[in-house]
Amino acid sequence: MGIRKLRNDIGRKIKNLRLERNLTQEKLAEYVNMSREHISCIERGKNLPTVETLYYIAEYFQIDIKSFF
């Protein structure tokens, strides 16, 4: 799996989780202590979140962090 595909897959999963729960990027960003713009970049596959960020996102959605991979 290439890094580009990994970025896109993780971003898509985060976006889908967020939309399924009718959450805004702002609300998710507030929880993980980052900007809405950074969440947007992650969801679009422009940035790869750190393990720490993934941990907090998984915690927020009450899923196992492994589900991103």
Buried (B, 14 or more C-beta within 10 A) or exposed (E): EEEEEBBBBBBEBBBEBBEEEEBEBEBBBEBBEBEBEBBBBBBEBEBBBEEEBBEBBBEBBEEEEEEBE
